[in-house]
């Protein structure tokens, strides 16, 4: 499959087109176990990645549309009920990129109303869930314009949603399905693709079912360096090639680990991936640091707790200061007590989110 596969094969029939309407979807954030950091071409990954889809951290988007004379793309965007012009440039670029694949864009005026269940732009992949939800709305709208009366989306439609979402935010390719999603072509993963995310296709041990993720909000503000800028700094990075090889090697090693339920080996790879991601930031030109003192304090306390108790709890990080604490469901009670007593003081205003692996995007309306 290539990019041309996502261009509609037949023209839309105007008789199917409503004059106006609304479509709503909820799409999850995701937390990468094997990290994607560095891209080429148009939002294509330099290495494959693997993520847990989250259950509670999500974006809800309602896309309202009204027919107009064909012309420039026309839209307004609202975040949590407030018109947000600062989002417009990113969505404008997104619409320009996807217009060949959804050519009805210029025939409608859109109002995009979006709500996050978590702080925006703080390292919890809000762009992934936001672009994922918007892409799901557009694919469902296309289905309606083509005369379909079903609300169920086909496997091909889900692939297209992931493909479109990727053109807005790379990690959004992993926010359409769940609970484990691979994005990026990898020799060990059947049917994996750089173009869109795919559900992890192999056996997963019960140890990894309903895996838990507590997101410790060390910093809920805007990151000092955006992910877009960070990805760009991998161009010419002195350790980039080694990092891409390491990530792909880690993903290959996770296949037997996920099958066997080997939590100790899982922890070692996941934490190595998190630290490698931030090592790339520390050694970029210009270099930058997204971890904060409380991030490091949390990491060290997790290490001490795991060493003293034998509980296979671990951390991972996205491109930010917040810490994702990952642990199996059967350790839920003890780990959550540890978080409340030992880690909560290092969260901003004591705030954290208890989440778990989820199943992907859900339709809200109609």
C-alpha positions in Angstrom: 0.0 0.0 0.0 1.2 3.5 -0.8 0.0 7.1 -0.4 -2.1 6.9 -3.6 -4.2 4.1 -2.0 -5.8 6.7 0.2 -7.0 9.0 -2.7 -10.7 8.4 -3.4 -11.1 6.2 -6.5 -14.4 7.7 -7.7 -15.9 11.2 -7.4 -18.3 12.0 -4.6 -22.0 12.2 -5.6 -23.4 15.6 -4.8 -26.8 14.1 -4.2 -25.4 12.4 -1.0 -24.0 15.6 0.4 -25.9 17.1 3.3 -26.0 20.9 3.5 -24.8 20.8 7.1 -24.2 18.4 10.0 -21.9 17.3 12.8 -19.8 14.3 13.6 -18.0 13.6 16.9 -15.2 11.3 17.9 -13.1 10.6 21.0 -9.5 9.6 20.4 -7.0 8.5 23.0 -3.5 9.7 23.8 -0.9 7.1 23.7 2.4 6.4 25.5 5.3 5.1 23.5 7.2 2.1 24.9 9.7 2.3 22.0 10.1 5.9 21.1 9.8 7.7 17.7 12.2 10.7 17.6 13.3 11.8 14.2 11.5 11.8 10.9 12.0 12.2 7.2 9.9 13.1 4.2 6.3 14.0 5.1 5.9 12.8 8.7 7.6 9.5 8.1 9.4 7.9 11.1 13.1 7.1 11.1 12.5 4.1 13.3 9.5 2.0 14.2 7.7 2.6 17.6 5.3 0.8 19.9 2.8 2.3 22.2 0.1 1.6 24.7 -3.2 3.3 23.8 -4.5 5.1 26.9 -8.0 4.7 28.3 -8.8 8.0 30.2 -6.5 10.6 28.6 -8.4 11.5 25.4 -9.6 14.3 23.2 -13.2 14.7 22.3 -13.8 16.5 19.0 -17.0 17.6 17.3 -16.7 18.6 13.6 -19.6 20.7 12.4 -19.8 21.4 8.7 -21.9 23.5 6.3 -21.7 23.4 2.6 -20.3 26.4 0.7 -19.0 27.3 -2.7 -15.7 25.6 -3.3 -12.7 27.8 -2.4 -10.2 28.2 0.3 -10.3 26.0 3.4 -12.5 27.7 6.0 -12.6 26.8 9.7 -12.7 28.0 13.3 -11.3 25.9 16.2 -12.3 26.0 19.8 -10.5 24.3 22.7 -12.5 23.7 25.8 -15.2 26.1 24.6 -12.8 29.0 23.8 -12.0 30.1 20.3 -8.3 29.4 19.9 -6.7 31.1 16.9 -3.3 29.9 17.9 -4.3 26.4 16.8 -5.3 27.6 13.3 -1.8 27.5 11.7 -1.3 23.9 12.6 -4.7 22.8 11.4 -4.3 24.9 8.2 -1.1 23.0 7.4 -2.8 19.7 8.3 -5.7 20.5 5.9 -3.4 21.5 3.1 -1.5 18.2 3.5 -4.6 16.0 3.6 -6.6 17.8 0.9 -5.5 15.4 -1.9 -6.9 12.5 0.2 -10.1 14.2 1.3 -10.9 16.5 -1.6 -14.3 17.7 -0.1 -12.4 19.9 2.4 -12.8 23.1 0.3 -16.5 22.6 -0.3 -17.5 23.0 3.4 -17.0 25.4 6.2 -15.9 23.7 9.5 -16.2 24.4 13.2 -13.9 22.2 15.2 -14.8 22.0 18.9 -12.3 20.0 20.9 -11.9 19.1 24.6 -9.0 17.4 26.4 -9.4 15.3 29.5 -5.8 16.3 30.4 -3.5 19.4 30.3 -2.7 20.5 26.8 0.9 20.7 25.6 2.5 19.1 28.7 4.0 15.9 27.3 0.9 13.8 27.3 0.6 13.7 23.5 -2.3 16.1 23.1 -1.5 16.6 19.5 -1.8 12.8 19.0 -5.2 12.5 20.5 -6.4 15.8 18.9 -5.3 14.9 15.4 -6.6 11.4 15.9 -10.1 12.6 16.8 -10.2 15.1 13.9 -9.0 12.5 11.4 -11.7 10.0 12.6 -14.3 12.8 12.1 -13.1 13.4 8.5 -13.1 9.8 7.5 -16.6 9.3 8.9 -17.7 12.4 7.0 -16.2 11.0 3.8 -18.1 7.8 4.4 -21.3 9.8 4.7 -20.6 11.8 1.6 -20.1 8.6 -0.4 -23.6 7.5 0.5 -22.9 5.0 3.3 -25.6 4.8 6.0 -23.5 2.8 8.5 -21.7 4.3 11.4 -19.2 1.5 11.6 -15.8 2.2 10.0 -14.0 -0.5 8.0 -10.4 -1.6 8.6 -9.5 0.4 5.5 -11.2 3.5 6.9 -9.3 3.1 10.2 -6.1 2.8 8.3 -6.9 6.0 6.4 -7.7 7.8 9.7 -4.3 6.8 11.0 -2.7 7.8 7.7 -4.4 11.3 7.9 -3.7 11.8 11.6 0.0 11.1 11.0 0.1 14.0 8.6 -0.9 16.3 11.5 1.2 14.7 14.2 3.4 11.6 13.7 2.4 9.9 17.0 -1.3 10.4 16.1 -0.9 7.4 13.8 -0.9 5.4 17.1 -4.1 7.0 18.5 -6.7 5.3 16.4 -6.7 1.7 17.7 -5.4 -0.2 20.7 -4.3 -1.4 23.2 -0.8 -2.0 21.6 0.0 -0.2 18.3 3.0 -0.3 16.1 3.9 2.6 13.7 6.8 2.2 11.3 8.0 -0.5 9.1 9.8 -3.2 11.1 11.0 -6.6 9.8 9.8 -8.4 13.0 6.2 -7.0 12.8 4.0 -8.4 10.1 2.1 -5.7 8.0 3.8 -2.8 9.9 3.9 0.4 7.9 5.5 3.8 7.9 2.2 5.2 6.5 -0.1 4.3 9.4 -0.3 2.5 12.7 -1.3 -1.1 13.0 -2.5 -3.1 16.0 0.3 -5.3 17.4 -0.4 -8.6 15.7 1.2 -11.2 18.0 0.4 -13.0 21.2 0.5 -10.9 24.4 0.9 -12.5 27.8 -1.8 -11.8 30.4 0.9 -9.9 32.4 0.5 -7.0 29.9 -3.3 -7.0 29.7 -5.0 -3.9 31.1 -1.6 -2.5 31.9 -1.7 0.5 34.2 -0.3 4.0 33.7 -0.2 6.7 36.3 0.7 10.0 34.8 2.5 12.2 37.3 2.0 15.9 36.4 5.3 17.4 37.2 4.7 20.3 34.9 1.4 21.2 33.2 2.7 24.2 31.3 3.9 24.6 27.7 7.1 22.8 26.9 10.2 25.0 26.3 11.0 23.1 23.1 8.2 21.7 20.9 8.3 18.1 19.7 8.4 19.4 16.1 11.6 21.3 16.8 13.0 18.4 18.7 12.4 16.0 15.8 14.1 18.5 13.5 17.2 18.5 15.6 17.7 14.8 14.9 18.8 15.9 11.4 22.6 15.8 11.6 22.6 14.6 15.2 25.9 12.9 16.0 24.1 9.9 17.6 21.0 9.7 15.4 21.9 6.6 13.4 22.8 4.6 16.6 19.6 5.8 18.2 17.4 4.6 15.3 19.2 1.2 15.3 18.7 0.9 19.1 15.0 1.6 18.8 14.4 -0.9 16.1 16.5 -3.5 18.1 14.4 -2.8 21.2 11.2 -3.3 19.3 12.4 -6.7 17.9 13.4 -7.8 21.4 10.0 -6.9 22.8 8.2 -9.4 20.6 9.3 -12.5 22.7 9.1 -10.5 25.9 5.4 -9.6 25.3 4.7 -13.2 24.5 6.5 -14.7 27.5 5.3 -12.1 30.1 8.9 -11.3 31.1 8.3 -8.2 33.2 11.9 -7.6 34.2 13.1 -7.5 30.6 10.1 -5.3 29.7 11.1 -2.8 32.4 14.7 -2.7 31.2 13.8 -1.8 27.6 11.0 0.7 28.5 13.2 2.7 30.9 16.2 2.5 28.5 14.0 3.9 25.7 12.8 6.8 27.9 16.4 7.8 28.9 17.6 7.4 25.4 15.0 9.8 24.1 16.1 12.4 26.6 19.7 11.7 25.9 19.1 12.8 22.3 17.7 16.1 23.6 20.7 16.6 25.9 23.1 16.0 23.0 21.3 18.0 20.2 22.6 21.2 18.8 21.2 23.3 20.4 20.8 21.1 23.4 17.9 21.3 25.8 16.5 19.7 29.0 12.8 18.9 29.4 13.2 16.9 32.6 12.9 18.8 35.9 14.4 18.1 39.4 11.1 16.5 40.4 11.2 14.2 37.4 14.6 12.9 38.5 13.4 12.5 42.1 10.4 10.4 41.0 12.7 8.2 38.8 15.1 7.6 41.7 12.2 6.7 44.1 10.8 4.3 41.6 14.2 2.6 41.3 14.5 2.3 45.1 10.9 1.0 45.5 11.4 -1.7 42.8 14.8 -2.8 44.3 13.3 -3.0 47.8 10.0 -4.7 47.0 10.6 -6.6 43.8 7.5 -5.0 42.2 8.1 -4.6 38.5 7.0 -1.0 38.3 8.8 1.3 35.9 8.8 4.7 34.4 8.7 6.1 30.9 8.8 9.7 29.6 7.5 11.5 26.6 9.0 14.7 25.4 8.3 16.6 28.6 8.8 16.6 32.4 5.9 14.4 33.3 6.5 10.8 34.4 4.4 7.8 33.3 4.5 5.1 35.9 3.8 1.7 34.3 2.8 -1.4 36.2 0.8 -4.6 35.8 -2.8 -4.7 36.9 -2.1 -7.3 39.7 0.2 -4.8 41.4 -2.3 -2.0 41.2 -3.1 -1.6 44.9 0.4 -1.6 46.2 1.8 0.7 43.4 -1.0 3.2 43.8 -0.3 3.4 47.6 3.3 4.0 46.8 2.4 6.8 44.3 0.1 8.4 46.9 2.6 8.3 49.7 6.0 8.7 48.0 5.5 10.3 44.6 2.5 12.7 44.9 4.5 15.4 46.7 6.7 15.8 43.6 3.7 16.4 41.3 2.5 20.0 40.6 -0.2 20.7 43.2 -0.2 17.0 44.0 -1.9 16.1 40.7 -1.7 12.9 38.8 -3.9 10.8 36.5 -4.6 7.1 37.0 -5.0 5.6 33.6 -4.7 2.2 31.8 -4.3 0.7 28.4 -7.4 1.4 26.2 -9.0 0.3 23.0 -8.8 3.2 20.7 -11.1 5.9 19.2 -14.9 5.9 19.9 -17.7 7.5 18.0 -19.6 10.2 20.0 -22.2 11.4 17.4 -24.3 11.0 15.4 
